[in-house]
């Protein structure tokens, strides 16, 4: 009986020792095997046994666990492939924080000679500027809308080493006929063809209000925004306005915009939405309802609001 207890104790002691060597001291399984005079496969089995007997216990901090739970709920609720929830303290640095988070996320996905489809906006300015500074791979961007200025680096952009493939057209044309014609131009079609080959697509989500980027930058007037609000618009994606259920709103603005159509985004790879801010909950929720996006990058506070509002809408 005593021998049995001693053997049991010795076995337990060896399991603890193997776990300590591997997880605390960072020694490889082969090195542990050499120390203990057994095979590497034996060490692998001992580590499995140590996990089963709770000798090895993994602790995830509460804050990190809560974030993971939010991400999982977003993924399940909106049929996403992934979500990245970022702790952002205030709206003051929201765009910069989310832009940098998106850059870190995308950098992990980049392959050599990858092309990135990109929309416009302040958050995406931060995204591409930061991505350019941290990646060791060439960065090639394909614009998803007309308009040259929104894609050019600002005076505050450093190390902006990006190959830009821009749609050679303004964001808006004077009429539906001129917009239809410009979309058929060979130079525009060539950029469209590049966008089909891109491995990553990232866009922002705009709110429909007088405080939105499209008003502040003069893309649309306050009166034009009011007209879209009257028609039920709560968000824009690449200057395509959608209602609270994610449906496209047909309008004079839709007729004149030079932009990839929303339906084409659904067939693109790794389509990412990056957006956040106190006034954007309804806009992000509407964007997720389109079924376009595979990944959402947003703030922790926005994630909570999106989930809560979605549940209330059911």
Helices and strands as residue ranges (DSSP letters): H 2-19, I 20-24, H 29-36, H 40-52, H 62-78, E 82-86, G 91-93, H 94-107, E 115-118, H 122-134, E 139-143, G 149-151, E 162-165, H 176-183, H 186-197, E 200-203, E 206-207, H 213-216, H 222-230, E 235-237, E 240-242, H 252-256, H 262-265, E 271-274, H 281-289, E 295-299, H 300-313
